[in-house]
Amino acid sequence: MLLSPAVRLMHTTLRWLAAVLAVAATGLAAPAHGQVPVARVNGVVIMSDTLDRRFDEYLRARNMNIQRLQRPEKVREMKREVLDALIAEELLWQQAGKDGRIASDAQVDRSLEQTRGQYKSPEQFQRSIARAGFSEPAFREHVRRMLSADAVAQAVIEARVSISDADMRTFYEANAKEFSRPEQVKTRLIAIAIPQGADEAQRRDARMRIDNVVLRLAAGEDFADLARRYSEHPTRQWGGDLDPVVRGQLPPALDRAAFSLEPGNVSPVIETAQGFHLLRVEGRIAAAVVPFEQAREQINQHLFRQRGNEALQSEVSRLRAGSQVDVLVPL
């Protein structure tokens, strides 16, 4: 199903409000022994186990290990960011009730069906939500909350965000470098590896093998065929075909050869720390500027995401200013 730009943005921007299908919902999981209130939003309490689970998800999403974080103030800063997201989630949920935007049973059923379809079996789905601290009924209500918050966020963005042609042109002109493409070179490579710590006999053997390839090329054999037969580079199965490169992407000696040879020419044997190489230049792609019309959709999506995030954060700030929000722990 194709989603409107606003809906697509919701599924992205709501990550800062909640990990929709993977973390605990405020007040839904069974109370854990020893948990304490960490915040209160218009009388609704957010408990410490909810914050802890959400913080764990925050760390996993960023591949961070809390044991390796050396600065306690950084941990507190991140945990406060997570608590602010939980407060924002609760504010949007409460606003959904006021606006009549609570997700229907049918909407929740559809979302749950899509989620279950991402798992190999019902048992795997059950294990996944259990690890996140949910019973199935609690998870169902969590989904309802997220869909409802999504509906509020979508309404905010649709009402406040529009991108004009002038906006896009201004962005294009202000970021001209982002829409230029430097010269690129298309090449093929044959490489004979020198093992790490190789002795002189191994180096001589590698040199003899690349010299044998040079002789075959001189006799008229095809570079791509020889790459498939003799190259020890991962590209051998594609005849040594490399993706187009810009200056500086290849090791220095190969880079110099790639940008100095004419198309159709093969380099002399080039030695690097990894081994011996032959490079054939297949063609050049001239530097170019991406025209505005080609960049229009990319610019529109970028501005929509940026302004959508700003509109959502502004709305959450407005809701928070008009609410009774108490943070009950020092963060």
N, C-alpha and C positions, 0 to 999 in steps of 0.2 A: 504494500500500500504506500502511495506517495504521500508524504507529509508536507503541510504548508511550511513556509520558512519560519513562521512563528513557532509551530509545534516542534520543528527540528531544533530550533534554538532552545526551547524548553528542555529537551532531553539532554542538552549540553550544559546549559547554565544551572540547571537544578542540581548538578553534581556538587556545587558549593553549598547547596541547601541540604542535600542528603544523597547517599548512594542508594538509589531507589529500590533496588532489589537485593541488596546484600547486607544491610545493616539494621540495627534495632530501631524501633520506632518509639517515640516519647511515650512513656507510661503504658506500653502495650505488653512488654515481656513480664513474666512473673517476677515479683520482687526477689532480689538476692539477699542473702543474710549479710547484714552489716552495711548495706547501701545507705547513702545519705542524700538528702536533697541538694542539688547544686544550683538550681535556678527556679524561679517561679514566674510564669507568664500569665497575667490576668487570672491568678489563682491556680493555674495548672502547673503542677510540679514536674520538673525534669530531674531524674534520679542519677546518681553517680554511675550505676552500672550501664545506663544508656550512654552517658558520656564516655565511659571507658571503652565500650564496644565501638562507638563511632570513632574514637581516637585511634584504636587499633586499625580500623579500616582506612583511616587517613594515612597512617604510616605505611600500610601495605600498598596502597595505591601509589605511593611515592618511593617504594623500595627502600624504606628507611628502617633502620634498626635502632630502637630507643637506647639500647645499651651502648651504642657508639656515639650518641649525642653528648658532647662534652659540656655543653653550656646549659645549666638548669633554666636560665631565663628563656632560652630558645624553646625548651620543652613547654614551659608555661605559656609562651606566646602562641605556640601551635595549638595547645589544648584550649586556650581562650578562643582561637579562631574556630575550632570545632564546636565549642559551646555556643558561640554566636550563630553558627549555622543551624544548630538545633533550635535556638530561640527564633530564628527567622522562619524555620519550618513550622513551628507552632503558631507563629503570627499569621502565616499564610493559610494554615489550616483553619484557624479561627475566622479569618476573613472570608474564606470559602463558605463557611456556614452563614455569615451575614449576607453574602452576595447570592446565596442560593446556588452555589457551584459545587456542592458535594457530589462526588462521583456516584453514579447509580450502580446497582448490583450488576447490571448488564455490562457496564464499562469495566468494573472490577473483574468480572468473569473473563472477559476478552483478554485483559492484561495478564491474568493468571494463566490462561491457556497458552499465550505466547511465551510466558516465562517457563512453564513446564516443558514446552517444546524444545527448549534449549538444553534439556538434560536427557541423558541416555535412557533413564528409567524413572518411574515415580519414586522409587526408593532413594535414588541419588538426589532428587529434588528435596525429599523430606530431610535427608542428612544435611543438605546445604542450608536450609532454613533453620534447622536445629542448631547448627554451628553458630549461626548469627543470633541465637537466643530467642527464636520464635517457636510458638506452636503454630499449627496451620491456621486456626481462627485469628490469631494475633497477626500473622503475616498478611492475611486477607485484609485486615483493617489498616495495616501499614500501607498496602497498595492503595487502598481507598484514600488515605491521607495524601500520598504522593500525587495521585491523579488529581485530587482536588486542588492541591497547591499548584500543580501544573496549570490547571484551568485558570486560576487567579493570575499567575505569572503571564500566561498567554494573553489574557485580556489586557493586562497592563501594557505589554509590548505592542499589541495591535493598536491600542489607543494612542501611544506616545511615540512610536518609532516609525519614521518614514525616511527613505533615502531618495533624494532627488538626483537628476542627471548632473546638476551643478555640484552637488556634494561629491559625486564620484569623480568628476573631472578635477575638482580641487585636490582630492586625495591623489589622483594619478600624477598631477603636476608636482605636488609636494614630495612625492616618493619616486621620482623618475628613475633612480638607480635600481629600484626593485623590479622595474619592468624592462630592464636591458639584459641582453644575453651576450656574454663574451664569446669570442671565437672558440670553437670546439674542433677537436680532431677525432676521427674514427680510425681505429687501429686494430690490427691482429697481432698476437704475441705467441712466440714459441719460447719456452723456458726450460732449461735443464738445471735442476737444483744441485747445489753444493751442500751436502749434509753439514749440520752444525758440528764444529770441531773436526772437520775433515782433514785427513792427512794429504801429503803431496800426491800420492797415487790416486786417491779419490778425486782430487782436483783435476789431474791429468785425464782421468776417465771421463769426467763431465765435459772437459774441453774437447776431447776427441768426438764425443757424441754431438755436440753443437756444431763442430766443424763438418761432421758427416751431413748434417742438415744443410749447411751452407753449400756443400758440393752438390747435393740433390736439387737445391734451388737453382744453382748455376746451370744444371742440366735441363732445367725447364719444368721441374715438378711443381705442383700447385702448393702454395703456402698453407692453405687451409687443410689440405690432405695431410701434409707433413705435420701440422700441429696436432691433428687427431692421432697420428701414429707415434709421435716422438715427444710432444710437449709434456711437461710435468706440472703444468699450471692448471688450476680448476677449469679454465676455459677450453681445455682440449676437446671436450665433447662438442663444442660449438665451433671447432676449427680455429680456436684462438681468438675468437671475436670478443672484443672489449666494448663496453658502453662508451659513448662519446665522452671525452674528457676536456676540461679546461686547464689552462696553465696551472701547474703546481699540484695537480692531483696525482700524477705518477711520481715515482722516485726520480730524483734530479737527472740522472743520466738518461733515463727513458723519456723523461719530459722534454729534454733538449732535442732528442732525436725526433720525437713525435711532432714538434713544432718547427723543425728545420727541414725535414724531408718533404719532397713533393709527393702527391698521391701516386700510388703504384710502386714507390721505391721501398726497398728494404734496408734497414740499418746494418752497419757492421755488427759483429758480435759485441754486445755490451755486458760488461761484468759488474755485478753488484754483490753485496754481502750475501744475497740469497742464491746467486748462481749466475749462469750465462743466458743471455736473452737475444732474441732477434725480434725486431719490430717492423711491421709493414704498415704503412699509412694507406688507408683505404679511401679517405676523403676528408674534406674540410667543411665545416659548417660556419659560415661567416657570422661575425658579430651582428646583432640585430636588436632593435627595440620592439617590444611587444606593443602593437597598436592599442589605443584606448578601447576600441570596440571588442577586441579579443580579451582584454583584461576586465571588461565591464562587470561580468558576473562574479568574478573573483573579488573585485572591489566591493560590490554590493553585499556579498556574503560577509566579508570582513567588517564593513561598517555596521551591518545589521547585528552581528554578534556583539561588537563593541558597544553600540548604543543600547542594545537590548540588555546587556549586563548592567550598564549604567542606570537604565530605567528601573530594573529590578532592585538594584541596591538602593536607589532613591526611594522606591515604594516601601521597602523593608524598613528603611530609616524613618519614614513617615509613620508607618504602623507602630514602630517601637516607641517613637516620641509620644504617641497618643495612647500608649498602653502602660500598665503597671508591670514593669519588668525588674525583678530583683535577682542579682547574682549573689548566691549564698555561700560561695567559696572564694578564697583569695586566689586569683589567677592573674 
